[in-house]
């Protein structure tokens, strides 16, 4: 059993093995001498920074028993945050280098989502409308946290000019009318 991240998922303790020449046996896991229900360990129920001792014990029908223990620590996970207040785009905008994810130090962060490639957001490849972006940060201790934020990508307007317009250099001033398609 290795050190475990506090925000990790619960799991069933396993891997204890035994050899008995006295028939059937019973086995159990305990954590700091307290029974673990159904051998399921949930790290979110324990305090980060603390160490715990898990013990595997088996007893055979002759009441012979043996045990093995291992100490592990509950690790502090990072807390990822994605500030979406600046994430406003139109589909015709240039690529945007993402800087909205936190933390920036003490590990490695990366961005994901529609239109996101290598830490850069490409609005022209994203879906128009409400979209979601993720920032995943892995701390130096191996613990991971992900934050997600929603933002809107607007369809860029298009402008059309009639191709029937013909002007000469000396025709004077004229007002052009444009149709905006949204």
C-alpha positions in Angstrom: 0.0 0.0 0.0 1.6 3.3 -1.1 0.8 6.8 0.1 -2.8 7.8 -0.9 -4.2 11.1 -2.1 -6.9 12.5 0.2 -9.2 13.1 -2.8 -8.7 9.6 -4.2 -11.5 7.2 -4.8 -12.4 4.4 -2.3 -11.0 0.9 -3.0 -11.1 -2.6 -1.6 -8.0 -3.6 0.4 -6.6 -6.8 -1.1 -3.3 -8.5 -1.6 -2.9 -10.1 1.8 -1.8 -13.7 1.5 -1.5 -16.6 3.8 -0.4 -20.2 4.0 -2.1 -22.4 6.6 -1.7 -26.2 7.1 -4.6 -26.2 9.6 -7.6 -26.0 7.2 -9.8 -23.0 6.7 -9.0 -19.5 8.0 -10.5 -16.1 8.5 -8.8 -12.8 7.6 -9.4 -9.1 8.1 -7.9 -5.7 7.6 -7.7 -3.1 10.4 -6.7 0.5 10.3 -4.9 1.7 13.5 -6.6 -1.3 15.2 -10.1 -0.4 14.0 -12.0 -2.7 11.7 -12.5 -1.6 8.1 -16.1 -2.4 7.0 -16.0 -4.8 4.0 -12.3 -4.1 3.6 -13.2 -0.8 1.7 -10.9 2.1 2.4 -12.1 5.6 1.5 -9.3 8.2 1.8 -11.7 11.1 1.9 -12.6 10.0 5.5 -9.1 10.6 6.7 -6.9 13.6 7.4 -4.3 14.7 4.9 -0.8 14.8 6.3 -1.4 12.0 8.8 0.0 8.5 8.7 -2.0 5.4 9.4 -1.1 1.7 9.9 -3.1 -0.9 8.0 -2.8 -4.5 9.3 -3.8 -7.7 7.6 -4.5 -10.5 10.0 -5.5 -14.1 9.4 -6.4 -16.9 11.8 -6.8 -20.5 11.0 -9.0 -23.2 12.5 -6.3 -24.1 15.0 -6.4 -20.5 16.2 -2.9 -19.9 14.9 -2.7 -16.4 13.5 -0.2 -14.0 11.9 -0.3 -10.4 10.7 1.5 -8.0 8.5 1.4 -4.2 8.7 2.2 -1.3 6.5 2.3 2.5 7.3 1.1 4.9 4.7 0.4 8.7 4.6 -2.7 10.5 3.3 -1.3 13.1 0.9 -2.6 16.7 0.4 -4.1 17.1 -3.1 -3.7 20.3 -5.0 -6.8 22.5 -5.4 -7.2 23.4 -9.1 -9.1 26.5 -10.1 -10.0 27.8 -13.5 -10.9 31.5 -13.8 -13.4 31.8 -16.6 -14.1 35.6 -16.3 -11.8 36.4 -19.2 -13.0 33.5 -21.4 -15.1 35.3 -24.0 -14.5 34.4 -27.7 -15.9 34.7 -31.2 -15.3 31.9 -33.7 -13.1 34.1 -35.9 -10.6 35.2 -33.2 -6.9 34.3 -33.2 -5.6 31.5 -31.0 -5.4 32.4 -27.3 -2.7 31.2 -24.9 -4.5 30.0 -21.8 -3.3 31.4 -18.4 -6.5 31.1 -16.3 -5.6 27.8 -14.5 -4.3 27.8 -11.0 -2.0 26.7 -9.3 1.0 27.4 -11.5 3.8 26.0 -9.3 4.3 22.9 -7.3 3.5 20.5 -10.1 2.2 20.4 -13.7 -1.0 21.8 -15.2 -2.7 21.2 -18.5 -5.9 22.4 -20.2 -8.5 20.3 -22.0 -11.7 20.8 -23.9 -13.0 21.5 -27.3 -10.6 23.6 -29.3 -7.8 23.3 -26.8 -4.4 22.1 -28.0 -1.1 22.3 -26.0 -2.3 25.1 -23.7 -3.8 27.2 -26.5 -7.4 27.8 -27.2 -8.4 27.9 -30.9 -11.9 29.5 -31.1 -12.3 28.4 -34.7 -12.2 24.7 -33.7 -14.5 25.1 -30.7 -18.2 24.6 -30.8 -20.3 27.8 -31.0 -22.4 28.3 -27.9 -21.8 27.2 -24.3 -18.6 25.3 -24.0 -16.6 23.8 -21.1 -12.9 23.8 -20.5 -10.9 21.9 -17.9 -7.6 22.6 -16.0 -6.0 19.5 -14.5 -3.1 20.0 -12.1 -0.8 17.2 -10.8 1.1 18.1 -7.7 4.7 17.0 -7.1 3.3 14.3 -4.7 1.3 12.7 -7.6 -2.1 13.9 -6.4 -4.4 15.3 -9.1 -7.3 17.8 -9.1 -9.4 19.1 -12.0 -11.4 22.3 -12.3 -13.9 23.0 -15.1 -15.4 26.3 -16.2 -18.1 27.1 -18.7 -17.8 29.9 -21.2 -19.5 31.1 -24.4 -18.1 31.0 -27.9 -20.1 33.4 -30.1 -20.5 32.9 -33.9 -18.7 35.7 -35.6 -20.8 38.0 -37.8 -20.1 38.0 -41.6 -20.3 41.0 -43.8 -21.4 40.8 -47.4 -20.9 43.5 -50.0 -22.8 43.3 -53.3 -20.5 42.4 -56.1 -22.7 44.5 -58.5 -21.1 47.7 -57.2 -18.8 49.3 -59.7 -16.9 52.5 -58.9 -14.5 54.6 -60.8 -11.8 56.6 -59.1 -13.5 59.9 -60.1 -17.1 59.1 -59.3 -17.2 61.0 -56.1 -18.3 60.1 -52.6 -20.9 57.4 -52.1 -22.3 55.7 -49.0 -22.0 51.9 -49.0 -24.7 49.7 -47.4 -23.6 46.5 -45.8 -25.7 43.5 -44.7 -24.6 41.9 -41.5 -25.4 38.2 -41.2 -25.4 36.9 -37.7 
